[in-house]
Amino acid sequence: MNAIYDFSPKKLVAYFEKNELNKSLIKKINKNFYHHLNYCPESWDDISKSNIKTLKDHFSFSMPKIIWRGKSKDGTKKYLIGFEDGLTVEAVYIPTENRSTLCISSQVGCAIGCTFCHTGTQGLSRNLKTHEIVGQLLAITNDLEEDEARISNVVFMGQGEPLHNFRNVKDACEIFLHQDGLALSRQKITISTSGLVPQIEKWEEFPDVNVAVSLHAVRNDKRSELMPINKTHDLERLFGALKNIPQKSSRRIMYEYILIKDFNDSPEDIEGLMKIIQKKHSKINIIPFNDYPGSKFKRPSDEKINWFRDQLHDNGFITTIRVTRGDDILAACGQLKTEFENNRLTP
């Protein structure tokens, strides 16, 4: 049986038409399920018992299971989410003064194999289905306390390469964006990719959301050392594809740059960034490397991180440093999942 949130709004209409169901029920689904965040049809006060039975005969309304949660001293909440087949992913709720962001996963594990990433050491188990992606947001929204802000931003920066799971991530974004879905702003959703050129070339098929590119190096040899995908989709191919992303608004492409001590933090790296990135349509987000056991890489000093940012900023590039959040609750991507699988964390 299909989960109700496997269906984008358009696909839900098509399903009702194909199965000759009463399409007036779609409005009740949209109203109760997505707008009121009431996930139990039996408690809806605007639907008959016979219509409840119809919905339950066709759709599952079950949620992913929250296996473990932890709250950091800075308010960040880390979740381990479990699915029906026993596999798990991570999601992180990050509240700030002006917004509350949910970092979600698109795959169980990852096939990209980036050498700086703990998740990359786990390999890929499978893609997440649409309802498993959307279900992360719904389950965590349902878990938030009354004084915690409702999720306003969604970033696909958890486990997995979103564009490897193109169709399901696309359908999830349509549910997030559509007025008959969760009605989030298109400016509040960001897809982060390692640089899958064939999928980037199909970007016009995607809803109009933000794109973030994991760059991390300005030379092909160094980027290939960090990201094996660069051996197939090198910097020249990547930037050639990025030029074709429709510029539908004033939003910028965000380039994520993991700063690693004595690897990509030199004046030459700054010069390389300024040569390959278009100042007008770009933003650089410096991410200080997050140490994890067994990694050969190290985090630069705070002085070096700030110096790197200032050099770019002084040359007219919009540059930010990602603030480390939740480091006291296994916040590095992949750490919580590994800890659970090794030691079976207690919910």
LINQUI-V712495 format. One record per residue. N is the residue number from 1. RES is the residue in one small letter. PHI is phi in degrees with one decimal (999 if undefined). PSI is psi as a letter, one per 20 degrees, with the letter a starting at -180 (none if undefined). OMEGA is omega in whole degrees, -180 to 180 (NA if undefined). Layout:
N_RES_PHI_PSI_OMEGA / N_RES_PHI_PSI_OMEGA
//
This chain:
1_m_999_p_-177 / 2_n_-78.3_p_173 / 3_a_-68.9_q_-177 / 4_i_-59.9_h_-178 / 5_y_-95.0_k_163 / 6_d_-83.4_i_-173 / 7_f_-104.6_p_168 / 8_s_-66.3_r_-179 / 9_p_-52.0_g_180 / 10_k_-66.4_g_-180 / 11_k_-69.3_h_178 / 12_l_-66.7_g_177 / 13_v_-60.9_g_180 / 14_a_-62.4_h_179 / 15_y_-65.0_g_180 / 16_f_-63.0_g_179 / 17_e_-66.3_g_-179 / 18_k_-62.7_h_-177 / 19_n_-97.3_j_177 / 20_e_52.2_l_177 / 21_l_-94.2_r_-180 / 22_n_-70.7_o_-174 / 23_k_-70.2_i_176 / 24_s_-66.2_h_178 / 25_l_-68.4_h_-180 / 26_i_-62.2_g_179 / 27_k_-63.1_h_179 / 28_k_-70.0_h_176 / 29_i_-62.1_g_-178 / 30_n_-60.6_g_-177 / 31_k_-66.1_g_-173 / 32_n_-79.1_g_-172 / 33_f_-77.2_g_-174 / 34_y_-94.4_g_-176 / 35_h_-83.3_g_180 / 36_h_-93.0_i_179 / 37_l_54.7_l_175 / 38_n_-104.1_o_-169 / 39_y_-94.6_j_-176 / 40_c_-117.3_o_-177 / 41_p_-56.9_h_-179 / 42_e_-61.2_h_-179 / 43_s_-96.2_i_178 / 44_w_-72.6_p_-176 / 45_d_-94.4_j_-178 / 46_d_-121.0_k_-176 / 47_i_-144.1_q_-178 / 48_s_-79.7_r_179 / 49_k_-63.1_h_179 / 50_s_-65.6_h_178 / 51_n_-72.2_h_173 / 52_i_-60.1_g_179 / 53_k_-62.4_g_178 / 54_t_-58.3_g_180 / 55_l_-63.1_g_-178 / 56_k_-69.0_h_177 / 57_d_-71.6_h_-175 / 58_h_-106.1_h_-172 / 59_f_-134.3_q_169 / 60_s_-94.8_p_179 / 61_f_-113.0_j_-176 / 62_s_-75.3_q_-178 / 63_m_-107.1_q_167 / 64_p_-59.9_q_-177 / 65_k_-95.5_p_173 / 66_i_-83.5_o_-176 / 67_i_-82.7_h_-178 / 68_w_-151.7_q_174 / 69_r_-139.2_q_175 / 70_g_-143.2_q_-179 / 71_k_-115.7_p_-179 / 72_s_-79.5_r_176 / 73_k_-64.6_h_179 / 74_d_-93.9_j_178 / 75_g_95.7_i_177 / 76_t_-64.8_p_178 / 77_k_-120.0_p_179 / 78_k_-106.3_p_-178 / 79_y_-123.3_q_167 / 80_l_-108.3_o_-174 / 81_i_-107.7_p_-179 / 82_g_-110.9_q_-179 / 83_f_-113.4_r_-172 / 84_e_-62.5_h_-179 / 85_d_-87.6_j_177 / 86_g_89.3_i_179 / 87_l_-79.4_q_-175 / 88_t_-133.7_q_171 / 89_v_-138.3_r_179 / 90_e_-112.0_q_172 / 91_a_-144.1_q_-176 / 92_v_-132.4_p_176 / 93_y_-97.6_p_-173 / 94_i_-124.8_o_178 / 95_p_-86.6_p_172 / 96_t_-132.3_a_-174 / 97_e_-63.6_h_-173 / 98_n_-105.8_i_-177 / 99_r_-161.2_r_172 / 100_s_-129.0_p_-172 / 101_t_-110.6_q_173 / 102_l_-113.2_p_175 / 103_c_-93.6_o_-174 / 104_i_-118.4_r_-180 / 105_s_-100.3_q_179 / 106_s_-117.8_i_179 / 107_q_-142.8_q_170 / 108_v_-88.5_o_-172 / 109_g_83.2_b_-178 / 110_c_-162.0_q_-179 / 111_a_-96.6_i_-174 / 112_i_-71.0_h_175 / 113_g_73.3_k_178 / 114_c_-61.2_p_-172 / 115_t_-75.2_i_179 / 116_f_-92.4_i_-170 / 117_c_-108.6_p_-180 / 118_h_-66.3_h_178 / 119_t_-61.8_h_-179 / 120_g_-61.9_h_179 / 121_t_-78.6_i_-174 / 122_q_-90.7_i_-175 / 123_g_74.8_r_-178 / 124_l_-104.2_p_174 / 125_s_-91.1_g_177 / 126_r_-171.9_r_171 / 127_n_-74.8_q_170 / 128_l_-81.1_q_174 / 129_k_-77.7_r_-179 / 130_t_-54.9_g_-176 / 131_h_-68.8_h_177 / 132_e_-76.9_h_175 / 133_i_-73.1_g_180 / 134_v_-63.1_h_-178 / 135_g_-62.0_h_176 / 136_q_-60.8_g_-180 / 137_l_-66.7_g_-176 / 138_l_-66.4_g_-178 / 139_a_-64.9_g_-179 / 140_i_-73.3_h_175 / 141_t_-57.5_g_180 / 142_n_-66.1_h_-176 / 143_d_-89.5_i_-176 / 144_l_-64.7_q_177 / 145_e_-78.5_r_-174 / 146_e_-59.4_h_-177 / 147_d_-88.4_j_179 / 148_e_-94.9_p_-175 / 149_a_-69.4_q_176 / 150_r_-64.3_q_-176 / 151_i_-63.6_p_-180 / 152_s_-111.7_h_-177 / 153_n_-125.7_q_176 / 154_v_-126.5_p_176 / 155_v_-123.4_p_175 / 156_f_-85.5_m_-178 / 157_m_-131.3_j_176 / 158_g_-86.2_b_-178 / 159_q_-73.1_p_174 / 160_g_102.2_r_174 / 161_e_-100.7_o_-175 / 162_p_-55.0_h_-177 / 163_l_-75.5_i_169 / 164_h_-68.8_h_-178 / 165_n_-114.5_l_-167 / 166_f_-55.4_g_-173 / 167_r_-64.9_g_-177 / 168_n_-70.3_h_176 / 169_v_-66.7_h_177 / 170_k_-60.3_g_180 / 171_d_-64.6_h_178 / 172_a_-62.9_g_179 / 173_c_-62.4_h_179 / 174_e_-64.3_h_176 / 175_i_-67.0_g_178 / 176_f_-61.0_h_-170 / 177_l_-90.5_h_-169 / 178_h_-63.7_q_179 / 179_q_-62.8_h_176 / 180_d_-92.2_j_174 / 181_g_-109.4_c_-178 / 182_l_-89.5_i_171 / 183_a_55.9_l_173 / 184_l_-78.4_q_177 / 185_s_-74.0_q_179 / 186_r_-63.0_h_179 / 187_q_-77.8_i_-176 / 188_k_-105.3_j_-180 / 189_i_-121.5_p_-178 / 190_t_-129.7_p_174 / 191_i_-101.5_p_178 / 192_s_-104.1_p_-178 / 193_t_-126.0_q_176 / 194_s_-78.2_i_178 / 195_g_114.4_l_176 / 196_l_-79.0_n_-172 / 197_v_-58.5_g_-179 / 198_p_-58.2_h_179 / 199_q_-76.4_h_176 / 200_i_-61.9_h_179 / 201_e_-67.4_i_177 / 202_k_-101.0_j_-173 / 203_w_-59.7_h_-179 / 204_e_-64.2_i_177 / 205_e_-77.5_i_-176 / 206_f_-85.3_q_169 / 207_p_-58.7_q_-175 / 208_d_-77.3_n_179 / 209_v_-118.3_r_180 / 210_n_-75.5_q_175 / 211_v_-122.1_p_174 / 212_a_-122.8_p_-177 / 213_v_-115.1_p_175 / 214_s_-77.8_o_-176 / 215_l_-94.8_f_168 / 216_h_72.3_i_176 / 217_a_-161.8_q_-177 / 218_v_-111.7_j_174 / 219_r_-119.3_p_-177 / 220_n_-61.0_h_-178 / 221_d_-65.5_g_179 / 222_k_-71.0_g_-180 / 223_r_-65.9_h_177 / 224_s_-66.0_h_177 / 225_e_-66.3_h_179 / 226_l_-81.6_h_-171 / 227_m_-134.1_o_-179 / 228_p_-56.3_h_179 / 229_i_-60.1_h_-178 / 230_n_-67.1_h_178 / 231_k_-67.7_h_177 / 232_t_-99.1_g_-178 / 233_h_-116.9_n_-174 / 234_d_-76.3_r_-174 / 235_l_-60.0_h_-180 / 236_e_-65.4_g_178 / 237_r_-65.9_g_-178 / 238_l_-61.7_g_-177 / 239_f_-71.1_h_173 / 240_g_-64.6_h_179 / 241_a_-71.9_h_-177 / 242_l_-65.0_h_179 / 243_k_-62.9_h_-176 / 244_n_-91.9_i_176 / 245_i_-65.9_p_-177 / 246_p_-58.0_p_177 / 247_q_-91.8_m_-174 / 248_k_-81.6_i_-178 / 249_s_-154.8_a_-180 / 250_s_-84.4_j_-179 / 251_r_-66.1_q_-176 / 252_r_-106.9_q_169 / 253_i_-73.3_p_177 / 254_m_-95.9_p_177 / 255_y_-103.7_o_179 / 256_e_-90.5_p_-174 / 257_y_-133.5_o_177 / 258_i_-73.6_o_-177 / 259_l_-91.4_o_-175 / 260_i_-119.5_p_-177 / 261_k_-57.3_p_175 / 262_d_59.2_k_178 / 263_f_-121.7_g_-178 / 264_n_-138.5_k_-174 / 265_d_-121.9_k_-175 / 266_s_-99.2_r_174 / 267_p_-56.7_h_178 / 268_e_-63.9_h_178 / 269_d_-67.8_h_177 / 270_i_-64.8_g_178 / 271_e_-60.6_h_179 / 272_g_-65.1_g_178 / 273_l_-61.4_g_-178 / 274_m_-67.5_h_180 / 275_k_-80.7_h_-171 / 276_i_-95.6_i_-177 / 277_i_-103.4_p_176 / 278_q_-76.2_o_-176 / 279_k_-59.8_h_-172 / 280_k_-67.1_h_-171 / 281_h_-112.1_k_-171 / 282_s_-134.4_q_172 / 283_k_-141.3_p_-180 / 284_i_-108.1_p_179 / 285_n_-113.1_o_180 / 286_i_-81.4_p_-179 / 287_i_-118.5_o_177 / 288_p_-57.0_p_-178 / 289_f_-55.9_p_-179 / 290_n_-100.6_o_-177 / 291_d_-59.7_q_171 / 292_y_-145.3_q_-175 / 293_p_-57.7_p_177 / 294_g_93.8_i_-179 / 295_s_-78.3_q_177 / 296_k_-86.6_i_-177 / 297_f_-93.7_q_-179 / 298_k_-130.9_q_178 / 299_r_-81.5_p_175 / 300_p_-69.3_r_176 / 301_s_-68.7_q_178 / 302_d_-60.6_h_179 / 303_e_-62.3_g_-179 / 304_k_-69.0_h_179 / 305_i_-61.6_g_-180 / 306_n_-66.3_h_177 / 307_w_-61.3_g_-178 / 308_f_-61.0_g_178 / 309_r_-61.1_g_-176 / 310_d_-63.8_h_179 / 311_q_-62.4_g_179 / 312_l_-69.9_g_-179 / 313_h_-61.2_g_-179 / 314_d_-66.6_i_177 / 315_n_-97.6_j_172 / 316_g_91.9_j_179 / 317_f_-93.4_p_174 / 318_i_-68.8_o_-172 / 319_t_-136.8_p_178 / 320_t_-127.2_r_173 / 321_i_-114.1_p_178 / 322_r_-70.7_p_180 / 323_v_-76.8_p_177 / 324_t_-68.8_p_-180 / 325_r_-123.3_q_172 / 326_g_67.6_k_-177 / 327_d_-70.5_i_178 / 328_d_-90.3_j_180 / 329_i_-129.1_l_177 / 330_l_56.7_l_-172 / 331_a_-78.6_i_178 / 332_a_-63.8_p_-176 / 333_c_-57.6_p_178 / 334_g_95.2_i_-176 / 335_q_-67.7_g_-177 / 336_l_-65.2_g_179 / 337_k_-59.1_g_179 / 338_t_-64.5_g_179 / 339_e_-61.1_g_180 / 340_f_-63.9_g_-176 / 341_e_-67.8_h_180 / 342_n_-80.7_h_-172 / 343_n_-124.8_i_179 / 344_r_55.1_m_179 / 345_l_-56.2_q_178 / 346_t_-87.0_p_-179 / 347_p_-58.9_none_NA
//
